[in-house]
Amino acid sequence: MVHGCFCGAHANWIRPGYAAALARAGSRAIMPDFRGHGESGRPHDPSAYRRGVLAHDLQTLVAALALREHDIVGYSRGARVVVRMLANGA
């Protein structure tokens, strides 16, 4: 579950109850915060935010968790990042 701009997973998925609803339905929800958002680190170097880096971060997370089959949901900016991830072959 990929959050939108200017917020994090808590604001988009936890507080409104989406994550809890998925858990009640028996699903596992993974809700990373983008760099500089929510509970993630906030690098000060502008190069840490180069174009495409958020999609790369998501692809790296999926690989690190060895997720073979998964659904991915993006809200607002998160949807754009998911589209970029898919365009890059995910």
MODELLER restraints for C-alpha pairs under 7 A, 6 or more apart:
rsr = mdl.restraints
at = mdl.atoms
rsr.add(forms.Gaussian(group=physical.xy_distance, feature=features.Distance(at['CA:1:A'], at['CA:29:A']), mean=6.87, stdev=0.5))
rsr.add(forms.Gaussian(group=physical.xy_distance, feature=features.Distance(at['CA:1:A'], at['CA:30:A']), mean=6.09, stdev=0.5))
rsr.add(forms.Gaussian(group=physical.xy_distance, feature=features.Distance(at['CA:1:A'], at['CA:31:A']), mean=4.97, stdev=0.5))
rsr.add(forms.Gaussian(group=physical.xy_distance, feature=features.Distance(at['CA:1:A'], at['CA:72:A']), mean=5.86, stdev=0.5))
rsr.add(forms.Gaussian(group=physical.xy_distance, feature=features.Distance(at['CA:1:A'], at['CA:73:A']), mean=4.84, stdev=0.5))
rsr.add(forms.Gaussian(group=physical.xy_distance, feature=features.Distance(at['CA:1:A'], at['CA:74:A']), mean=5.94, stdev=0.5))
rsr.add(forms.Gaussian(group=physical.xy_distance, feature=features.Distance(at['CA:2:A'], at['CA:31:A']), mean=6.26, stdev=0.5))
rsr.add(forms.Gaussian(group=physical.xy_distance, feature=features.Distance(at['CA:2:A'], at['CA:32:A']), mean=6.79, stdev=0.5))
rsr.add(forms.Gaussian(group=physical.xy_distance, feature=features.Distance(at['CA:2:A'], at['CA:73:A']), mean=5.99, stdev=0.5))
rsr.add(forms.Gaussian(group=physical.xy_distance, feature=features.Distance(at['CA:2:A'], at['CA:74:A']), mean=4.52, stdev=0.5))
rsr.add(forms.Gaussian(group=physical.xy_distance, feature=features.Distance(at['CA:2:A'], at['CA:75:A']), mean=6.32, stdev=0.5))
rsr.add(forms.Gaussian(group=physical.xy_distance, feature=features.Distance(at['CA:2:A'], at['CA:78:A']), mean=4.87, stdev=0.5))
rsr.add(forms.Gaussian(group=physical.xy_distance, feature=features.Distance(at['CA:3:A'], at['CA:9:A']), mean=5.53, stdev=0.5))
rsr.add(forms.Gaussian(group=physical.xy_distance, feature=features.Distance(at['CA:3:A'], at['CA:12:A']), mean=5.84, stdev=0.5))
rsr.add(forms.Gaussian(group=physical.xy_distance, feature=features.Distance(at['CA:3:A'], at['CA:74:A']), mean=6.15, stdev=0.5))
rsr.add(forms.Gaussian(group=physical.xy_distance, feature=features.Distance(at['CA:3:A'], at['CA:75:A']), mean=5.44, stdev=0.5))
rsr.add(forms.Gaussian(group=physical.xy_distance, feature=features.Distance(at['CA:3:A'], at['CA:78:A']), mean=5.08, stdev=0.5))
rsr.add(forms.Gaussian(group=physical.xy_distance, feature=features.Distance(at['CA:4:A'], at['CA:75:A']), mean=5.06, stdev=0.5))
rsr.add(forms.Gaussian(group=physical.xy_distance, feature=features.Distance(at['CA:4:A'], at['CA:76:A']), mean=4.69, stdev=0.5))
rsr.add(forms.Gaussian(group=physical.xy_distance, feature=features.Distance(at['CA:4:A'], at['CA:77:A']), mean=4.61, stdev=0.5))
rsr.add(forms.Gaussian(group=physical.xy_distance, feature=features.Distance(at['CA:4:A'], at['CA:78:A']), mean=4.88, stdev=0.5))
rsr.add(forms.Gaussian(group=physical.xy_distance, feature=features.Distance(at['CA:5:A'], at['CA:76:A']), mean=6.73, stdev=0.5))
rsr.add(forms.Gaussian(group=physical.xy_distance, feature=features.Distance(at['CA:5:A'], at['CA:77:A']), mean=5.28, stdev=0.5))
rsr.add(forms.Gaussian(group=physical.xy_distance, feature=features.Distance(at['CA:6:A'], at['CA:37:A']), mean=6.91, stdev=0.5))
rsr.add(forms.Gaussian(group=physical.xy_distance, feature=features.Distance(at['CA:7:A'], at['CA:37:A']), mean=6.07, stdev=0.5))
rsr.add(forms.Gaussian(group=physical.xy_distance, feature=features.Distance(at['CA:7:A'], at['CA:38:A']), mean=6.11, stdev=0.5))
rsr.add(forms.Gaussian(group=physical.xy_distance, feature=features.Distance(at['CA:8:A'], at['CA:33:A']), mean=5.36, stdev=0.5))
rsr.add(forms.Gaussian(group=physical.xy_distance, feature=features.Distance(at['CA:8:A'], at['CA:37:A']), mean=5.61, stdev=0.5))
rsr.add(forms.Gaussian(group=physical.xy_distance, feature=features.Distance(at['CA:8:A'], at['CA:38:A']), mean=4.32, stdev=0.5))
rsr.add(forms.Gaussian(group=physical.xy_distance, feature=features.Distance(at['CA:9:A'], at['CA:31:A']), mean=5.63, stdev=0.5))
rsr.add(forms.Gaussian(group=physical.xy_distance, feature=features.Distance(at['CA:9:A'], at['CA:32:A']), mean=6.53, stdev=0.5))
rsr.add(forms.Gaussian(group=physical.xy_distance, feature=features.Distance(at['CA:9:A'], at['CA:33:A']), mean=5.82, stdev=0.5))
rsr.add(forms.Gaussian(group=physical.xy_distance, feature=features.Distance(at['CA:9:A'], at['CA:38:A']), mean=6.81, stdev=0.5))
rsr.add(forms.Gaussian(group=physical.xy_distance, feature=features.Distance(at['CA:13:A'], at['CA:19:A']), mean=5.55, stdev=0.5))
rsr.add(forms.Gaussian(group=physical.xy_distance, feature=features.Distance(at['CA:19:A'], at['CA:29:A']), mean=6.35, stdev=0.5))
rsr.add(forms.Gaussian(group=physical.xy_distance, feature=features.Distance(at['CA:22:A'], at['CA:29:A']), mean=6.96, stdev=0.5))
rsr.add(forms.Gaussian(group=physical.xy_distance, feature=features.Distance(at['CA:33:A'], at['CA:39:A']), mean=6.38, stdev=0.5))
rsr.add(forms.Gaussian(group=physical.xy_distance, feature=features.Distance(at['CA:33:A'], at['CA:40:A']), mean=5.72, stdev=0.5))
rsr.add(forms.Gaussian(group=physical.xy_distance, feature=features.Distance(at['CA:34:A'], at['CA:40:A']), mean=6.51, stdev=0.5))
rsr.add(forms.Gaussian(group=physical.xy_distance, feature=features.Distance(at['CA:34:A'], at['CA:54:A']), mean=6.71, stdev=0.5))
rsr.add(forms.Gaussian(group=physical.xy_distance, feature=features.Distance(at['CA:35:A'], at['CA:41:A']), mean=5.82, stdev=0.5))
rsr.add(forms.Gaussian(group=physical.xy_distance, feature=features.Distance(at['CA:35:A'], at['CA:42:A']), mean=6.05, stdev=0.5))
rsr.add(forms.Gaussian(group=physical.xy_distance, feature=features.Distance(at['CA:36:A'], at['CA:42:A']), mean=4.15, stdev=0.5))
rsr.add(forms.Gaussian(group=physical.xy_distance, feature=features.Distance(at['CA:36:A'], at['CA:43:A']), mean=6.81, stdev=0.5))
rsr.add(forms.Gaussian(group=physical.xy_distance, feature=features.Distance(at['CA:54:A'], at['CA:81:A']), mean=6.56, stdev=0.5))
rsr.add(forms.Gaussian(group=physical.xy_distance, feature=features.Distance(at['CA:55:A'], at['CA:81:A']), mean=5.35, stdev=0.5))
rsr.add(forms.Gaussian(group=physical.xy_distance, feature=features.Distance(at['CA:55:A'], at['CA:82:A']), mean=6.64, stdev=0.5))
rsr.add(forms.Gaussian(group=physical.xy_distance, feature=features.Distance(at['CA:55:A'], at['CA:84:A']), mean=6.18, stdev=0.5))
rsr.add(forms.Gaussian(group=physical.xy_distance, feature=features.Distance(at['CA:55:A'], at['CA:85:A']), mean=4.87, stdev=0.5))
rsr.add(forms.Gaussian(group=physical.xy_distance, feature=features.Distance(at['CA:59:A'], at['CA:85:A']), mean=6.92, stdev=0.5))
rsr.add(forms.Gaussian(group=physical.xy_distance, feature=features.Distance(at['CA:59:A'], at['CA:90:A']), mean=6.94, stdev=0.5))
rsr.add(forms.Gaussian(group=physical.xy_distance, feature=features.Distance(at['CA:74:A'], at['CA:82:A']), mean=6.25, stdev=0.5))
